[in-house]
Amino acid sequence: MKPPLRVMKFGGTSVGDAACIARAAAIVKSAAAEGSVVVVVSAMSGVTNRLIDAAHRAEAGEKDFLTTLISELRSQHKKALEALVHDPRRAAEADKNLSEVLAELDRLLQGTALLRELTPRALDAISGMGERLSTPLLAAALNELGVPSVPISATEVIVTDPHHGRSEPLMDHTRRRAEKCLRPLLKDGVVPVVTGFIGATLEHVPTTLGRGGSDYSATILGAALGAQETVIWTDVDGVKTADPRLVPEARTIDEISYNEAAELAYFGAKVLHPNTLRPVTAAGVPVWIRNSFAPEKLGTKITAGGVSNGGGVKALTAIRGVTMVTVGGPGIVGLTDVLARSFAATAAMRANVLLVSQSSSQNDICFVISSADEKRTVEALRSAFAPEIAEQTVEHVSSNSDVAIVAVVGENMHGIPGIAGRTFTALGREGISIIAIAQGSSEYNISLVIEAAAMQHAVLTLHREFRLHEPASASKARIESDSAEGVSAAGKSFTK
């Protein structure tokens, strides 16, 4: 019988300094006593942002800051290494690894500054250096605790397509690489510590999985190796009923389904990368969200079925930094391919469409994208509809970045009468205007576009309306009572 295999991912705050890395190493040591473990590591907190900023400054021709940046990164990681590792041989080996990565980073940034050109390929190579710096630290800390461990670059394991900045894994190739690279280590009782966020093409060109992609790295490896579970260690207790920064009384959800968690991640919940659950869904492998600063807490378990609270609203999420793009004009009613052409233009820009809505008159089609994609997407749409704009069949392609999305998420919400009505009534009572509405056919969410300034007010209002601060047992009983009352009221109304 094979020993259980667990993939454990530690985010940036969970490896933010020497104390955090020591805590992570202790968690891994405890897990390694029970079975095989693969660890996935993010960059130390804030490092990836600094690397991306440095890449863009280098593109602008700035060179004077580069020496300071390399020196500061060396000092930050060397300080952690000295606090974690006291064996001279292990310390020297980890320090050599750090020096090699920093030398490569310096060459990449110097080359970018010299050419004044930052290609997507170069940006991926630069932005993934943070993980390559943190991985040797955790591996060395584990060895110091007596747990055999080696740092592994995911460029040797995770094979991706060549779409830089938001690449996707090629799972068949990744499975073969994982079996070849990681399985022998696991059989020998060694803990591989793998860089999160990054991968490489079949030609070994470095790529990245998108910001926050270390979660995705963990479930990719979990699926590739047939792990029994994946644990995402972060700085929160689990998946909350809402962002606690917006709703202080937000409660941790004990168990949630893949579909519900995916909806929350897609619409801005920071606890998960939107693609995290894709690799494990088919196999039904559970994913845990746990707090590395409070490992005694169980966190949230994400499973195929989750635990029903009666079919009502389970959580809320909200996202800023989005733009609503509208293609409008009375003439588009006769354009049978307007949706196809709109989506083709956005897809060509690799813009992620978060929400789509269309007026009943079909005079306007609007969709919401990340604000980072706004300029090039609007330009692409105007180019795609240039003949119609010239003929005034399409009057405008406009954008509004002063918006936010609020999503009401729960399993099978269509089974509970009045959820949409209560949502709109509660917001209307507070004077919050709804700009656009969308509801997926899965009916796991109702998504609302509102003014960005009203986002927190809207989330607080809905959290109170659906009493999400209540414990799950009380919430389920209340929902069943509300449902019965709703059916009874509907019957009385019908008889009238």
C-alpha positions as CSV (number, residue, x, y, z in Angstrom):
1,M,0.0,0.0,0.0
2,K,1.4,3.4,-1.1
3,P,2.0,5.9,1.7
4,P,-0.3,8.9,1.4
5,L,1.0,11.8,-0.7
6,R,0.2,15.4,0.2
7,V,1.1,18.5,-1.8
8,M,1.6,21.5,0.5
9,K,1.9,25.1,-0.9
10,F,3.1,28.0,1.1
11,G,2.3,31.5,0.0
12,G,4.4,34.7,0.2
13,T,3.4,35.7,3.7
14,S,3.9,32.1,4.9
15,V,7.6,32.4,3.8
16,G,7.9,36.2,4.4
17,D,10.9,36.0,6.7
18,A,13.0,33.5,8.7
19,A,10.4,33.0,11.4
20,C,7.7,32.3,8.8
21,I,10.0,29.9,6.9
22,A,10.8,28.1,10.2
23,R,7.1,27.7,10.9
24,A,6.5,26.3,7.4
25,A,9.4,23.9,7.8
26,A,7.9,22.6,11.1
27,I,4.5,22.1,9.4
28,V,6.2,20.1,6.6
29,K,8.2,18.0,9.1
30,S,5.1,17.0,10.9
31,A,3.3,16.0,7.7
32,A,6.4,14.1,6.4
33,A,6.2,11.9,9.5
34,E,2.8,10.7,8.2
35,G,3.6,10.2,4.5
36,S,5.2,11.7,1.4
37,V,5.1,15.4,0.9
38,V,5.8,17.7,-2.1
39,V,6.2,21.4,-1.2
40,V,5.4,24.3,-3.5
41,V,6.8,27.7,-2.5
42,S,5.9,31.3,-3.4
43,A,8.4,34.2,-3.5
44,M,8.9,36.0,-0.2
45,S,6.2,38.5,0.4
46,G,6.6,41.6,-1.8
47,V,9.5,40.2,-3.9
48,T,7.5,39.5,-7.1
49,N,6.1,43.0,-7.1
50,R,9.6,44.4,-6.8
51,L,10.9,42.3,-9.6
52,I,8.1,43.3,-12.0
53,D,8.6,47.0,-11.1
54,A,12.4,46.5,-11.7
55,A,11.7,45.0,-15.1
56,H,9.6,48.0,-16.2
57,R,12.2,50.5,-14.9
58,A,14.9,48.6,-16.7
59,E,12.8,48.9,-19.9
60,A,12.7,52.6,-19.4
61,G,16.5,52.7,-19.4
62,E,17.0,53.0,-15.7
63,K,20.2,51.2,-14.6
64,D,21.4,53.0,-11.5
65,F,19.0,51.2,-9.2
66,L,19.9,47.7,-10.3
67,T,23.0,47.2,-8.1
68,T,21.0,48.4,-5.1
69,L,18.1,46.0,-5.9
70,I,20.4,43.0,-6.3
71,S,22.1,43.9,-3.0
72,E,18.9,44.3,-1.1
73,L,17.5,41.0,-2.4
74,R,20.8,39.3,-1.5
75,S,20.7,40.8,2.0
76,Q,17.0,39.8,2.6
77,H,17.5,36.2,1.6
78,K,21.0,35.9,3.2
79,K,19.6,37.2,6.5
80,A,16.9,34.5,6.5
81,L,19.4,31.8,5.6
82,E,21.7,32.8,8.4
83,A,18.9,32.6,10.9
84,L,17.6,29.3,9.6
85,V,20.7,27.2,8.8
86,H,23.7,26.7,11.1
87,D,25.4,23.8,9.4
88,P,28.2,25.4,7.4
89,R,28.0,23.0,4.5
90,R,24.2,23.4,4.0
91,A,24.5,27.2,4.4
92,A,27.3,27.4,1.8
93,E,25.3,25.2,-0.7
94,A,22.1,27.4,-0.3
95,D,24.2,30.6,-0.5
96,K,25.7,29.4,-3.8
97,N,22.3,28.7,-5.2
98,L,21.1,32.2,-4.2
99,S,24.2,33.8,-5.8
100,E,23.6,32.0,-9.1
101,V,20.0,33.1,-9.3
102,L,20.9,36.7,-8.4
103,A,23.6,36.8,-11.0
104,E,21.1,35.6,-13.7
105,L,18.6,38.2,-12.6
106,D,21.2,40.9,-12.9
107,R,22.1,39.8,-16.4
108,L,18.4,39.8,-17.4
109,L,17.8,43.3,-16.0
110,Q,21.0,44.7,-17.5
111,G,20.1,43.3,-20.9
112,T,16.6,44.8,-20.7
113,A,18.0,48.2,-19.7
114,L,20.5,48.0,-22.6
115,L,17.9,47.1,-25.2
116,R,15.1,49.2,-23.6
117,E,12.8,46.3,-24.5
118,L,10.9,44.1,-22.2
119,T,9.5,41.1,-24.1
120,P,6.8,38.9,-22.4
121,R,9.4,36.1,-22.4
122,A,11.9,38.3,-20.5
123,L,9.2,39.5,-18.0
124,D,8.3,35.9,-17.2
125,A,12.0,35.0,-16.6
126,I,12.5,38.1,-14.3
127,S,9.2,37.8,-12.4
128,G,9.8,34.1,-11.6
129,M,13.1,34.8,-9.8
130,G,11.5,35.3,-6.4
131,E,10.4,31.6,-6.2
132,R,13.9,30.5,-7.2
133,L,15.3,32.5,-4.3
134,S,12.9,31.3,-1.6
135,T,12.9,27.6,-2.5
136,P,16.5,26.9,-1.4
137,L,15.8,28.6,1.9
138,L,12.9,26.3,2.8
139,A,14.8,23.2,1.5
140,A,17.8,24.2,3.7
141,A,15.5,24.8,6.7
142,L,14.0,21.3,6.3
143,N,17.4,19.7,6.1
144,E,18.4,21.5,9.2
145,L,15.4,19.9,11.0
146,G,16.6,16.4,9.8
147,V,14.1,16.2,6.9
148,P,15.9,15.3,3.7
149,S,14.9,17.9,1.1
150,V,16.1,19.3,-2.2
151,P,15.1,22.5,-4.1
152,I,13.5,21.9,-7.5
153,S,12.8,24.4,-10.3
154,A,9.4,23.9,-11.7
155,T,10.9,24.6,-15.1
156,E,12.0,21.0,-15.0
157,V,8.6,19.6,-14.0
158,I,5.6,21.8,-15.1
159,V,5.4,21.9,-18.9
160,T,3.2,24.7,-20.3
161,D,2.0,26.3,-23.5
162,P,4.1,29.3,-24.7
163,H,1.6,32.0,-23.7
164,H,3.8,34.2,-21.5
165,G,2.2,35.8,-18.4
166,R,-0.8,33.4,-18.2
167,S,0.4,30.0,-19.5
168,E,-1.5,26.8,-19.1
169,P,-0.1,23.4,-18.2
170,L,0.3,20.6,-20.7
171,M,-0.7,17.8,-18.3
172,D,0.5,14.7,-20.2
173,H,4.0,16.1,-20.5
174,T,3.9,17.4,-16.9
175,R,2.8,13.9,-15.6
176,R,5.8,12.3,-17.3
177,R,8.2,15.0,-16.0
178,A,6.8,14.7,-12.5
179,E,7.2,10.9,-12.5
180,K,10.7,11.2,-13.7
181,C,11.9,14.1,-11.5
182,L,9.9,13.9,-8.3
183,R,8.7,10.3,-7.9
184,P,12.3,8.9,-7.3
185,L,12.8,11.5,-4.6
186,L,9.6,10.6,-2.9
187,K,10.4,6.9,-2.9
188,D,13.7,7.8,-1.2
189,G,11.9,9.7,1.5
190,V,13.1,13.1,0.2
191,V,10.8,16.2,0.3
192,P,11.0,18.1,-3.0
193,V,10.6,21.8,-2.6
194,V,9.3,23.1,-5.9
195,T,9.1,26.7,-7.2
196,G,5.5,27.9,-7.5
197,F,4.2,30.3,-10.2
198,I,6.6,29.2,-12.9
199,G,6.9,26.5,-15.6
200,A,8.6,26.1,-18.9
201,T,7.7,25.2,-22.5
202,L,8.7,22.0,-24.1
203,E,11.8,23.9,-25.4
204,H,12.6,24.9,-21.7
205,V,11.7,28.5,-22.2
206,P,10.5,29.9,-18.7
207,T,6.8,30.9,-18.4
208,T,4.5,31.9,-15.6
209,L,1.0,30.8,-14.6
210,G,-0.3,34.3,-13.8
211,R,-0.2,36.3,-10.6
212,G,-1.0,34.1,-7.6
213,G,-0.2,31.0,-9.7
214,S,1.6,29.1,-7.0
215,D,-1.8,27.7,-5.9
216,Y,-2.2,26.5,-9.4
217,S,1.3,25.0,-9.4
218,A,0.3,22.9,-6.3
219,T,-2.8,21.4,-7.8
220,I,-1.1,20.8,-11.1
221,L,1.5,18.7,-9.3
222,G,-1.1,17.1,-7.1
223,A,-3.0,15.9,-10.2
224,A,0.2,14.9,-12.0
225,L,1.3,12.7,-9.0
226,G,-2.1,11.5,-7.9
227,A,-1.9,13.1,-4.5
228,Q,-4.5,12.3,-1.8
229,E,-4.9,16.0,-1.0
230,T,-3.5,19.5,-1.6
231,V,-3.1,22.0,1.3
232,I,-2.8,25.7,0.5
233,W,-1.1,27.3,3.5
234,T,-1.8,31.1,3.6
235,D,-2.3,33.8,6.1
236,V,-6.1,33.4,6.6
237,D,-8.1,30.8,8.4
238,G,-9.8,29.5,5.2
239,V,-12.5,30.6,2.7
240,K,-14.6,33.4,4.3
241,T,-18.2,34.4,3.8
242,A,-16.8,37.7,2.5
243,D,-13.5,39.6,2.4
244,P,-12.9,40.4,6.1
245,R,-11.4,43.7,5.1
246,L,-14.8,44.6,3.8
247,V,-16.9,42.7,6.4
248,P,-15.2,42.4,9.8
249,E,-17.8,39.8,11.0
250,A,-17.1,37.5,8.0
251,R,-17.0,33.8,9.1
252,T,-14.8,30.9,8.0
253,I,-16.7,28.3,5.9
254,D,-16.0,24.7,7.1
255,E,-16.6,23.0,3.7
256,I,-17.4,24.3,0.3
257,S,-17.8,22.7,-3.1
258,Y,-15.4,23.0,-6.1
259,N,-18.0,25.0,-8.0
260,E,-18.7,27.5,-5.2
261,A,-14.9,28.0,-4.5
262,A,-14.3,28.4,-8.2
263,E,-17.0,31.1,-8.5
264,L,-15.5,33.0,-5.5
265,A,-11.9,32.8,-6.9
266,Y,-13.1,33.8,-10.3
267,F,-14.8,36.9,-8.9
268,G,-11.9,38.2,-6.9
269,A,-11.6,36.1,-3.7
270,K,-7.8,36.4,-3.0
271,V,-7.6,33.1,-1.1
272,L,-7.4,31.1,-4.4
273,H,-6.0,31.6,-7.9
274,P,-9.0,31.3,-10.3
275,N,-7.5,28.2,-12.1
276,T,-6.5,26.4,-8.9
277,L,-9.3,23.8,-8.9
278,R,-9.1,22.8,-12.5
279,P,-6.5,20.0,-12.2
280,V,-8.1,18.3,-9.2
281,T,-11.8,18.5,-10.0
282,A,-12.0,15.5,-12.3
283,A,-10.2,13.3,-9.7
284,G,-12.2,14.6,-6.8
285,V,-9.0,15.4,-4.8
286,P,-9.8,17.6,-1.8
287,V,-8.1,21.0,-1.4
288,W,-7.6,22.6,2.0
289,I,-7.1,26.3,2.7
290,R,-5.3,26.7,6.0
291,N,-3.5,29.3,8.0
292,S,0.2,28.7,8.5
293,F,0.2,31.2,11.4
294,A,-2.5,29.2,13.2
295,P,-1.9,25.6,12.0
296,E,-4.1,24.2,14.8
297,K,-7.2,25.6,12.9
298,L,-8.7,23.2,10.4
299,G,-9.5,25.8,7.8
300,T,-11.8,25.2,4.8
301,K,-12.1,21.9,2.9
302,I,-13.0,22.2,-0.8
303,T,-14.6,19.0,-2.1
304,A,-16.7,17.9,-5.1
305,G,-20.0,18.2,-3.2
306,G,-19.2,20.5,-0.4
307,V,-21.7,20.7,2.5
308,S,-25.1,22.2,1.7
309,N,-26.5,24.9,3.9
310,G,-30.0,24.3,2.5
311,G,-29.2,25.7,-1.0
312,G,-28.9,29.3,-0.1
313,V,-26.3,32.0,-0.3
314,K,-23.0,30.8,1.1
315,A,-20.6,33.6,0.5
316,L,-20.0,37.0,-1.2
317,T,-17.1,38.3,-3.2
318,A,-16.2,41.5,-4.8
319,I,-13.6,42.7,-7.2
320,R,-12.3,46.2,-8.1
321,G,-9.8,47.0,-10.9
322,V,-12.3,46.0,-13.6
323,T,-13.7,47.9,-16.6
324,M,-17.1,47.5,-18.3
325,V,-16.8,47.7,-22.1
326,T,-20.0,48.4,-24.1
327,V,-20.6,47.8,-27.8
328,G,-23.8,49.7,-28.6
329,G,-26.1,51.1,-31.1
330,P,-29.6,50.3,-32.6
331,G,-27.9,48.9,-35.7
332,I,-26.4,45.9,-33.9
333,V,-29.8,44.2,-33.7
334,G,-29.2,43.1,-37.3
335,L,-25.6,42.0,-36.8
336,T,-25.9,38.3,-36.2
337,D,-22.2,37.9,-35.5
338,V,-21.7,40.8,-33.1
339,L,-21.1,38.5,-30.1
340,A,-18.7,36.3,-32.0
341,R,-16.7,39.3,-33.3
342,S,-16.6,40.9,-29.9
343,F,-15.3,37.7,-28.2
344,A,-12.9,37.1,-31.0
345,A,-11.4,40.5,-30.5
346,T,-11.1,40.2,-26.8
347,A,-9.7,36.6,-27.1
348,A,-7.0,37.9,-29.5
349,M,-5.9,40.3,-26.7
350,R,-6.1,37.4,-24.2
351,A,-8.4,39.6,-22.1
352,N,-10.2,37.6,-19.4
353,V,-14.0,38.3,-19.7
354,L,-15.5,38.2,-16.2
355,L,-19.1,38.9,-17.0
356,V,-21.4,39.4,-20.0
357,S,-24.7,41.1,-20.2
358,Q,-27.0,42.1,-23.0
359,S,-30.1,44.4,-23.0
360,S,-33.4,42.8,-24.0
361,S,-33.6,45.2,-27.0
362,Q,-30.2,43.9,-28.1
363,N,-29.0,47.5,-28.6
364,D,-26.1,47.1,-26.2
365,I,-23.7,44.3,-25.3
366,C,-21.5,44.9,-22.3
367,F,-18.8,42.7,-20.7
368,V,-16.4,43.3,-17.9
369,I,-12.7,42.7,-18.1
370,S,-9.6,43.5,-16.0
371,S,-8.7,47.1,-16.2
372,A,-5.2,46.1,-17.2
373,D,-6.6,44.9,-20.5
374,E,-8.9,47.9,-21.1
375,K,-6.8,50.0,-23.6
376,R,-5.8,47.2,-26.0
377,T,-9.2,45.5,-25.8
378,V,-11.1,48.7,-26.6
379,E,-8.7,49.4,-29.5
380,A,-9.2,45.8,-30.8
381,L,-13.0,46.2,-30.7
382,R,-12.9,49.5,-32.4
383,S,-10.8,48.0,-35.1
384,A,-13.0,44.9,-35.4
385,F,-16.1,47.1,-35.8
386,A,-14.5,49.9,-37.8
387,P,-16.8,49.5,-40.9
388,E,-19.9,49.5,-38.7
389,I,-18.7,52.5,-36.7
390,A,-18.1,54.4,-39.9
391,E,-21.6,53.5,-41.1
392,Q,-23.0,54.2,-37.6
393,T,-24.5,50.7,-37.4
394,V,-22.4,50.5,-34.2
395,E,-22.6,53.9,-32.5
396,H,-19.8,53.4,-30.0
397,V,-17.4,51.1,-28.2
398,S,-17.1,52.7,-24.8
399,S,-15.5,51.8,-21.5
400,N,-16.2,52.6,-17.8
401,S,-13.5,51.7,-15.3
402,D,-15.4,53.2,-12.3
403,V,-17.2,50.0,-11.6
404,A,-16.9,46.9,-9.4
405,I,-18.4,43.4,-9.5
406,V,-20.2,41.9,-6.5
407,A,-21.1,38.2,-6.7
408,V,-23.6,36.4,-4.6
409,V,-22.4,32.7,-4.5
410,G,-24.1,29.6,-3.3
411,E,-25.0,26.1,-4.4
412,N,-28.2,25.7,-6.4
413,M,-29.6,29.0,-5.5
414,H,-32.4,28.5,-8.0
415,G,-34.0,26.1,-5.4
416,I,-34.6,28.8,-2.9
417,P,-37.4,31.3,-3.8
418,G,-36.6,35.0,-3.6
419,I,-32.8,35.1,-3.4
420,A,-32.5,37.4,-6.4
421,G,-35.4,39.5,-5.2
422,R,-33.9,39.9,-1.7
423,T,-30.6,40.9,-3.3
424,F,-32.1,43.6,-5.4
425,T,-34.4,44.8,-2.7
426,A,-31.7,45.1,-0.1
427,L,-29.4,47.1,-2.4
428,G,-32.3,49.3,-3.5
429,R,-33.2,50.0,0.1
430,E,-29.7,51.3,0.5
431,G,-29.8,53.4,-2.6
432,I,-27.2,51.3,-4.4
433,S,-27.7,51.3,-8.2
434,I,-27.1,48.2,-10.3
435,I,-25.6,48.9,-13.7
436,A,-25.7,45.4,-15.1
437,I,-26.7,41.9,-14.0
438,A,-25.6,38.4,-15.0
439,Q,-26.5,34.9,-13.8
440,G,-24.7,31.8,-15.1
441,S,-26.7,28.7,-16.2
442,S,-25.1,26.8,-13.3
443,E,-27.0,29.2,-11.0
444,Y,-24.1,29.2,-8.5
445,N,-23.9,33.0,-8.6
446,I,-25.7,36.2,-9.3
447,S,-23.2,38.8,-10.5
448,L,-23.9,42.5,-10.2
449,V,-22.0,45.5,-11.7
450,I,-22.2,48.5,-9.5
451,E,-20.3,51.8,-9.0
452,A,-16.8,51.1,-7.5
453,A,-17.5,53.6,-4.6
454,A,-20.5,51.5,-3.5
455,M,-18.7,48.1,-3.4
456,Q,-18.0,47.8,0.4
457,H,-21.5,49.2,1.2
458,A,-23.1,46.6,-1.1
459,V,-21.1,43.7,0.4
460,L,-21.9,44.7,3.9
461,T,-25.6,45.1,3.1
462,L,-25.9,41.7,1.4
463,H,-23.9,40.0,4.2
464,R,-26.4,41.3,6.7
465,E,-29.4,40.5,4.5
466,F,-28.4,36.8,4.2
467,R,-27.1,36.6,7.8
468,L,-23.8,35.1,6.7
469,H,-22.2,35.9,10.0
470,E,-24.4,33.1,11.6
471,P,-22.9,29.6,12.2
472,A,-23.7,27.1,9.5
473,S,-26.2,25.2,11.5
474,A,-28.2,28.3,12.4
475,S,-28.0,29.5,8.8
476,K,-29.4,26.2,7.4
477,A,-32.3,26.2,9.8
478,R,-33.1,29.8,9.0
479,I,-32.9,29.2,5.2
480,E,-35.4,26.3,5.5
481,S,-37.7,28.5,7.5
482,D,-37.4,31.4,5.0
483,S,-38.0,28.9,2.2
484,A,-41.2,27.6,3.8
485,E,-42.4,31.1,4.4
486,G,-41.6,32.1,0.8
487,V,-43.6,29.1,-0.6
488,S,-46.5,29.9,1.7
489,A,-46.6,33.5,0.8
490,A,-46.4,32.6,-2.9
491,G,-49.4,30.3,-2.4
492,K,-51.4,33.0,-0.7
493,S,-50.6,35.4,-3.5
494,F,-51.6,32.9,-6.1
495,T,-55.0,32.2,-4.5
496,K,-55.8,35.9,-4.5
